[in-house]
C-alpha cells in the first residue's frame, strides 16, 4: 500500500476468531528520529527494526538531500553516516515529506538554525495541516518561513545565520513542536528551554541523551522544563527500534472485539508517554496481559497477550491522558462502539488538525455504520452497542488518513455487515503490512 498512488477501496467482513502472533512494524516516531539524529551525529549510526513505511522512507530521502549518507542493508537494517550538528548542506530540490507531519516538522526544526534554505511540500493531506505552530517558535531563533495562507505547505524555510537560544512554553501539548524546538536548539549557542504543561511523548529527549546531548528535565510549577545545551557533538549510536504501540493498537483492538480471538503482539513499546490507550482499554475491561517486560533500545517494551473481551464498558477517558494516546482515539472509538454504555473522550481538539479532522471522520463513519455519536470542538462521545451489535454496512471516507482507514477496517471484522473504506492507500505510510498481517490472523480484508 502506498500513500502516494491511486485510491484503493477496501472492504472488511465479519471474521472468525483472530489467532496467532502479530509482529507489528517498528515504532514510527523512533524511526523518524533515529534517521534525523543519525544525520546530525559524526560517524555511522546503525539502526535495526526501522519502520519501512512511506513516511519514514520520505525522511530517509530528506536526510540524503541534506548531505547525510543513508543506506539500507536489509529489512529494517539501515546505517546513517552523519554530517554533524549544523552540518546540513542546502538541498538541490524541494523536500517532499509525503503524508508525514512528524517528518516535516522535525526536519524544519533540524535545519532551522543552519544558514541554508529549503522548501518543503507534501501530499494533499499534509498541505492542509498548519505549520505555524512550528514556524512561530522557530522564528524566535531567527528563522524565517514563507508559506501559503494559514501557514501551510509548500513552505520555504530560511535558516538563522546567527541563531539565539530560546525559552518557549508550548501553547498546546505537542511532541512534534517540542521536538522541533529542541532540534533547532542543538545548533544555537547557550541553553534552549522548552516548557510543557502536560508531558508528551519523550522519544526526542531520550534519544538526544543517548546520542550525547546535554539535556535535563525538571518538574516545576510551570510544568516539565526541558533544558538543552546547544552545539554538542553528537555521537553515533546503535538503535534498536521497538515495535510501534500505535500500530499494535489495531490488532490488539481487533482481538478485543472479535469473538473467540487470542493473539500475541510481541515487543511493543510501553513508554509511559505512549501507553494511554492500553491504560484506557484495561479500565474498560479489556483482557490484556503485559508479559516479559524488558528494555530494548532505551525503551521499555512488553509482549501483549490479548483475548476477546465481551464485557467491556464505556468510560470517561481523562482529558489529561490525551497526549499519551492522541493517535489512538480513532481505534478507541471503534472499541467503544462494541462496548456497553457511553465512552466520553474530552480534550481531543488536537484530533481536528491531524492528517484529517479525525473527530469528524470517525463520527461520520461510525454513524454510517449505525452507531450514535455526539461531538463538539473538543469532545467525541460514542454510545456503545455491545459486542457484535454494531450494524456496519457503511462506506467510510478516510480523507487520506491512515489511522481512519485502519480503524474502520477493524470495525468491519466484528460488525454485522461489511464495512468499506473509500481509500486504504494511505495505510502504507505507517503500517505497510497491515493487510497481510491482519488477514494472516484470520481477518477478511479485501481490495475492491
C-alpha positions as CSV (number, residue, x, y, z in Angstrom):
1,X,0.0,0.0,0.0
2,X,1.3,3.4,-0.8
3,X,0.1,6.8,0.4
4,X,1.1,8.4,-2.9
5,X,-0.7,6.3,-5.6
6,X,-4.3,5.9,-6.8
7,X,-7.2,5.4,-4.4
8,X,-7.5,1.8,-3.2
9,X,-11.0,1.0,-1.9
10,X,-11.1,-1.9,0.6
11,X,-13.8,-3.8,2.5
12,X,-13.6,-5.7,5.7
13,X,-16.1,-8.6,6.5
14,X,-17.0,-10.2,9.8
15,X,-14.2,-12.6,10.7
16,X,-13.8,-15.7,12.7
17,X,-11.6,-15.7,15.8
18,X,-8.2,-14.0,15.3
19,X,-5.3,-16.3,16.3
20,X,-1.5,-16.1,16.1
21,X,1.4,-13.7,16.5
22,X,1.0,-10.1,15.3
23,X,4.6,-8.9,14.7
24,X,3.8,-5.2,14.0
25,X,6.4,-2.9,12.4
26,X,8.9,-0.7,14.2
27,X,7.9,2.5,16.0
28,X,7.3,5.4,13.6
29,X,8.3,8.1,16.0
30,X,11.6,6.5,16.9
31,X,12.3,5.5,13.3
32,X,12.0,9.2,12.1
33,X,14.2,10.3,15.0
34,X,16.9,7.6,14.5
35,X,17.4,8.8,10.9
36,X,17.4,12.5,11.8
37,X,19.7,12.2,14.9
38,X,22.0,9.9,13.0
39,X,22.3,12.5,10.3
40,X,23.4,15.0,12.9
41,X,25.9,12.7,14.5
42,X,29.5,12.4,13.4
43,X,30.2,8.9,12.3
44,X,28.0,5.9,11.5
45,X,24.7,5.1,13.3
46,X,23.3,1.6,12.9
47,X,19.6,1.0,13.0
48,X,17.7,-2.2,13.3
49,X,13.9,-2.7,13.2
50,X,13.3,0.6,11.2
51,X,9.8,1.1,10.0
52,X,9.9,1.0,6.2
53,X,6.6,2.8,5.7
54,X,6.4,5.7,3.3
55,X,6.6,8.3,6.0
56,X,9.9,7.1,7.2
57,X,11.3,6.5,3.7
58,X,10.5,10.1,2.9
59,X,12.5,11.2,6.0
60,X,15.4,9.0,4.8
61,X,15.3,10.7,1.4
62,X,15.3,14.1,3.1
63,X,18.3,13.3,5.2
64,X,20.2,12.3,2.0
65,X,19.1,15.6,0.4
66,X,20.7,17.5,3.4
67,X,24.0,15.6,2.9
68,X,23.9,12.5,5.1
69,X,24.7,9.1,3.7
70,X,21.7,6.8,4.4
71,X,21.9,3.2,3.3
72,X,19.6,0.2,3.5
73,X,21.3,-3.1,4.2
74,X,18.2,-5.4,4.5
75,X,14.8,-5.5,6.1
76,X,14.8,-2.8,8.8
77,X,18.6,-2.6,8.8
78,X,20.0,0.8,7.9
79,X,23.1,2.9,8.5
80,X,23.4,6.7,8.6
81,X,26.7,8.5,8.2
82,X,26.0,11.9,9.7
83,X,27.3,15.4,8.9
84,X,27.3,16.7,12.5
85,X,25.2,19.4,14.2
86,X,25.0,22.4,11.9
87,X,26.5,20.4,9.0
88,X,23.4,20.1,6.8
89,X,24.0,21.3,3.2
90,X,21.4,23.2,1.2
91,X,19.2,20.7,-0.7
92,X,19.1,20.9,-4.5
93,X,15.4,20.3,-4.8
94,X,12.1,20.6,-2.9
95,X,11.8,18.2,0.1
96,X,8.7,16.1,-0.2
97,X,7.6,14.7,3.1
98,X,4.6,12.9,1.7
99,X,1.9,12.4,4.4
100,X,4.2,12.9,7.5
101,X,3.5,15.8,9.8
102,X,6.2,14.4,12.2
103,X,8.8,14.2,9.4
104,X,8.3,17.7,8.0
105,X,8.1,19.4,11.5
106,X,11.1,17.7,12.9
107,X,13.2,18.3,9.7
108,X,12.2,22.0,9.7
109,X,13.5,22.2,13.3
110,X,16.7,20.4,12.5
111,X,17.6,22.9,9.7
112,X,16.2,26.0,11.3
113,X,19.4,27.2,12.9
114,X,21.7,26.4,9.9
115,X,22.2,29.2,7.3
116,X,20.6,27.3,4.4
117,X,17.3,27.5,2.6
118,X,14.9,24.6,1.9
119,X,11.4,24.3,0.5
120,X,9.0,21.7,1.9
121,X,5.9,20.1,0.4
122,X,3.8,17.0,0.9
123,X,0.6,15.2,-0.2
124,X,-2.8,16.8,-0.3
125,X,-3.4,15.9,3.4
126,X,-0.1,17.3,4.6
127,X,-0.6,20.5,2.6
128,X,-3.8,21.2,4.7
129,X,-2.1,20.9,8.0
130,X,-1.0,24.0,10.0
131,X,2.8,24.6,10.2
132,X,2.6,27.9,12.2
133,X,2.7,26.0,15.4
134,X,6.3,25.1,14.5
135,X,7.4,28.1,12.4
136,X,6.3,30.6,15.1
137,X,8.7,29.2,17.8
138,X,11.4,28.7,15.2
139,X,11.2,32.4,14.3
140,X,12.4,33.1,17.8
141,X,15.8,31.6,16.9
142,X,15.9,34.0,13.9
143,X,14.5,31.5,11.3
144,X,12.2,32.8,8.6
145,X,9.3,30.9,7.0
146,X,7.3,31.7,3.8
147,X,4.3,29.5,3.1
148,X,0.8,29.5,1.8
149,X,-2.1,31.3,3.6
150,X,-2.7,29.9,7.0
151,X,1.0,28.8,7.4
152,X,0.5,25.8,5.1
153,X,2.8,23.9,2.7
154,X,4.5,24.4,0.3
155,X,6.8,26.4,2.6
156,X,10.3,27.8,2.3
157,X,12.4,27.9,5.5
158,X,15.4,30.2,5.7
159,X,17.7,29.0,8.5
160,X,19.1,31.5,11.0
161,X,22.6,32.6,10.3
162,X,23.2,33.8,13.9
163,X,20.7,31.8,16.0
164,X,20.0,32.7,19.6
165,X,18.8,30.3,22.3
166,X,15.1,30.3,23.1
167,X,12.9,29.8,26.1
168,X,9.5,28.6,24.9
169,X,6.3,27.4,26.6
170,X,4.2,25.1,24.5
171,X,0.7,26.6,24.0
172,X,-0.6,23.1,23.1
173,X,0.6,19.6,24.0
174,X,2.6,18.6,21.0
175,X,5.7,16.3,20.9
176,X,6.3,17.5,17.3
177,X,6.5,21.1,18.3
178,X,8.6,20.3,21.4
179,X,11.0,18.2,19.3
180,X,11.3,20.8,16.5
181,X,12.3,23.5,19.1
182,X,14.8,21.1,20.8
183,X,16.3,20.1,17.4
184,X,16.7,23.8,16.5
185,X,18.3,24.4,19.8
186,X,21.1,21.9,19.0
187,X,22.8,24.4,16.7
188,X,22.1,27.5,18.9
189,X,24.6,28.7,21.5
190,X,23.7,28.5,25.2
191,X,20.7,26.8,26.6
192,X,17.4,26.3,24.9
193,X,14.4,25.7,27.2
194,X,11.1,24.1,26.4
195,X,8.2,24.1,28.9
196,X,5.3,21.8,28.6
197,X,2.3,21.9,31.0
198,X,1.4,18.3,30.1
199,X,4.1,15.7,29.3
200,X,4.1,14.4,25.7
201,X,6.0,11.5,24.1
202,X,9.6,11.8,25.2
203,X,11.4,9.9,22.5
204,X,13.4,13.0,21.5
205,X,14.7,13.6,25.0
206,X,15.6,10.0,25.5
207,X,17.4,9.8,22.1
208,X,19.2,13.1,22.4
209,X,20.7,12.0,25.7
210,X,21.6,8.7,24.1
211,X,23.4,10.5,21.2
212,X,25.4,12.6,23.7
213,X,23.5,15.8,24.1
214,X,23.4,17.5,27.5
215,X,19.7,17.7,28.4
216,X,17.8,17.8,31.7
217,X,14.2,17.6,32.6
218,X,12.8,19.2,35.7
219,X,9.3,19.3,37.1
220,X,8.4,22.7,38.4
221,X,5.2,24.8,39.0
222,X,5.4,25.7,35.3
223,X,5.3,22.1,34.3
224,X,8.0,20.0,32.6
225,X,11.0,22.2,32.0
226,X,13.4,20.7,29.4
227,X,16.8,22.4,29.2
228,X,19.2,21.6,26.2
229,X,22.8,22.8,25.9
230,X,23.5,23.8,22.3
231,X,26.3,23.0,19.9
232,X,27.2,19.5,21.2
233,X,29.0,16.9,19.1
234,X,26.5,14.0,18.8
235,X,27.9,10.5,18.9
236,X,26.7,7.8,16.5
237,X,24.6,5.1,18.1
238,X,23.3,1.6,17.6
239,X,19.5,2.0,17.7
240,X,17.1,-1.0,18.1
241,X,13.6,0.4,17.2
242,X,10.9,-1.2,19.4
243,X,7.5,-2.1,17.8
244,X,5.1,0.7,17.4
245,X,2.3,0.9,20.1
246,X,0.2,2.9,17.7
247,X,0.4,0.2,15.0
248,X,-0.1,-2.5,17.6
249,X,-3.3,-0.8,18.6
250,X,-5.1,-2.2,15.5
251,X,-4.5,-6.0,16.0
252,X,-5.0,-5.5,19.8
253,X,-8.3,-3.8,19.4
254,X,-9.4,-6.2,16.7
255,X,-8.8,-9.1,19.0
256,X,-10.8,-7.4,21.8
257,X,-13.9,-7.1,19.7
258,X,-13.8,-10.3,17.5
259,X,-15.3,-13.2,19.4
260,X,-13.0,-16.0,20.3
261,X,-9.8,-14.2,19.5
262,X,-6.5,-14.8,21.3
263,X,-3.3,-13.2,19.9
264,X,0.2,-12.3,21.0
265,X,1.8,-9.0,20.0
266,X,5.5,-9.1,20.9
267,X,7.9,-6.4,21.7
268,X,5.6,-3.4,21.9
269,X,6.9,-0.1,23.3
270,X,5.5,0.6,26.8
271,X,6.8,4.2,27.0
272,X,4.7,5.9,29.6
273,X,4.1,8.8,27.2
274,X,2.6,6.5,24.6
275,X,0.6,3.9,26.6
276,X,-2.6,5.9,27.3
277,X,-4.7,3.6,25.0
278,X,-3.6,0.5,26.8
279,X,-4.4,2.0,30.3
280,X,-7.8,3.0,28.9
281,X,-8.6,-0.4,27.4
282,X,-7.8,-2.1,30.7
283,X,-10.0,0.3,32.6
284,X,-12.8,-0.6,30.1
285,X,-12.4,-4.3,31.0
286,X,-10.1,-5.5,28.2
287,X,-8.3,-8.8,28.7
288,X,-4.7,-7.8,28.0
289,X,-1.6,-9.4,29.7
290,X,1.7,-7.5,29.6
291,X,4.2,-10.3,29.5
292,X,8.0,-10.3,29.7
293,X,8.6,-6.6,30.4
294,X,12.1,-5.5,29.4
295,X,14.1,-2.7,27.9
296,X,15.2,-2.5,24.2
297,X,17.0,0.4,22.6
298,X,16.4,2.5,25.7
299,X,12.7,2.0,25.6
300,X,10.5,-0.2,27.9
301,X,8.7,-3.0,25.9
302,X,6.5,-5.9,26.7
303,X,4.7,-8.8,24.9
304,X,0.9,-8.3,24.8
305,X,-1.4,-11.3,25.1
306,X,-4.8,-10.2,24.0
307,X,-8.1,-12.1,24.2
308,X,-11.7,-11.3,23.1
309,X,-13.4,-9.2,25.8
310,X,-17.1,-9.2,25.6
311,X,-17.6,-7.4,28.9
312,X,-16.0,-4.1,28.1
313,X,-17.8,-1.0,29.4
314,X,-17.7,2.6,28.3
315,X,-15.8,5.1,30.5
316,X,-14.9,8.7,30.6
317,X,-11.3,9.0,29.4
318,X,-9.4,11.5,31.5
319,X,-8.6,14.5,29.2
320,X,-5.1,14.8,30.6
321,X,-4.4,11.4,29.1
322,X,-4.8,12.7,25.6
323,X,-1.1,13.5,24.8
324,X,-0.2,9.8,25.5
325,X,-2.8,8.4,23.1
326,X,-3.7,11.2,20.7
327,X,-3.2,8.9,17.6
328,X,-5.3,6.1,19.2
329,X,-8.6,7.8,19.6
330,X,-9.9,6.7,16.2
331,X,-9.4,3.0,17.0
332,X,-10.6,3.5,20.6
333,X,-13.8,4.9,19.2
334,X,-14.3,1.7,17.3
335,X,-13.8,-0.4,20.5
336,X,-16.2,2.0,22.3
337,X,-18.9,1.2,19.7
338,X,-18.6,-2.5,20.6
339,X,-18.6,-1.9,24.3
340,X,-21.6,-1.4,26.6
341,X,-22.6,2.1,27.6
342,X,-21.1,5.5,26.8
343,X,-17.5,6.4,26.2
344,X,-16.6,10.0,26.6
345,X,-13.4,11.4,25.1
346,X,-12.7,15.0,26.1
347,X,-9.7,17.3,25.5
348,X,-9.2,15.9,22.0
349,X,-9.4,19.1,19.8
350,X,-5.9,18.3,18.6
351,X,-7.5,15.5,16.5
352,X,-9.1,18.1,14.3
353,X,-5.6,19.1,12.9
354,X,-4.1,15.7,12.4
355,X,-3.9,14.0,9.0
356,X,-7.6,14.8,8.8
357,X,-10.2,16.1,11.2
358,X,-10.3,12.8,13.0
359,X,-13.2,13.7,15.2
360,X,-15.4,14.4,12.2
361,X,-14.1,11.5,10.2
362,X,-14.8,9.0,12.9
363,X,-18.2,10.5,13.8
364,X,-19.4,10.4,10.2
365,X,-18.1,6.9,9.6
366,X,-19.5,5.4,12.8
367,X,-22.8,7.0,12.1
368,X,-22.7,5.3,8.6
369,X,-22.3,2.0,10.5
370,X,-25.3,2.7,12.7
371,X,-23.6,4.0,15.9
372,X,-24.9,7.0,17.8
373,X,-22.3,9.8,18.2
374,X,-22.2,13.2,19.9
375,X,-19.4,15.7,19.3
376,X,-18.2,19.2,19.8
377,X,-15.0,21.0,19.0
378,X,-13.1,19.2,21.8
379,X,-15.2,16.1,22.5
380,X,-16.3,12.8,21.0
381,X,-18.9,10.6,22.7
382,X,-19.6,7.1,21.4
383,X,-22.8,5.3,22.5
384,X,-21.7,1.7,22.7
385,X,-24.0,-1.0,21.3
386,X,-22.3,-4.0,22.9
387,X,-20.3,-6.9,21.4
388,X,-21.4,-7.9,17.9
389,X,-24.2,-5.4,17.9
390,X,-22.8,-2.7,15.5
391,X,-24.8,-3.0,12.2
392,X,-22.0,-1.9,9.9
393,X,-22.7,-1.7,6.2
394,X,-21.2,1.8,5.8
395,X,-18.7,3.1,3.3
396,X,-16.4,5.4,5.3
397,X,-14.3,8.3,3.9
398,X,-10.7,8.1,5.1
399,X,-9.6,11.7,4.0
400,X,-6.1,10.4,3.2
401,X,-5.7,9.4,6.8
402,X,-4.1,6.0,7.5
403,X,-5.5,5.6,11.0
404,X,-9.0,6.3,9.9
405,X,-8.7,3.7,7.2
406,X,-7.4,1.0,9.6
407,X,-9.9,1.8,12.3
408,X,-12.9,1.2,10.0
409,X,-11.4,-1.9,8.6
410,X,-11.1,-3.2,12.1
411,X,-14.7,-2.3,12.7
412,X,-15.7,-4.4,9.8
413,X,-14.2,-7.5,11.4
414,X,-16.8,-7.5,14.1
415,X,-19.8,-5.6,12.6
416,X,-22.9,-7.5,11.3
417,X,-22.4,-6.2,7.8
418,X,-19.1,-5.5,5.9
419,X,-17.5,-2.0,6.3
420,X,-15.9,-0.4,3.3
421,X,-13.3,2.5,3.1
422,X,-13.0,4.7,0.1
423,X,-9.2,4.7,0.1
424,X,-6.9,2.5,2.0
425,X,-3.7,3.5,0.2
426,X,-2.5,5.9,3.0
427,X,-2.1,2.8,5.3
428,X,1.3,2.4,3.6
429,X,2.6,5.5,5.3
430,X,2.8,3.8,8.7
431,X,1.8,0.1,8.5
432,X,2.6,-1.3,5.1
433,X,2.0,-4.9,6.2
434,X,-1.4,-4.2,7.8
435,X,-3.5,-6.1,5.2
436,X,-1.3,-9.2,5.1
437,X,-0.8,-9.2,8.9
438,X,-4.5,-8.9,9.8
439,X,-5.5,-11.5,7.1
440,X,-2.8,-13.8,8.5
441,X,-4.5,-13.6,11.9
442,X,-7.9,-14.6,10.3
443,X,-9.4,-11.3,9.2
444,X,-11.2,-11.0,5.8
445,X,-10.0,-7.7,4.3
446,X,-10.3,-7.5,0.5
447,X,-9.4,-4.9,-2.1
448,X,-12.4,-3.8,-4.1
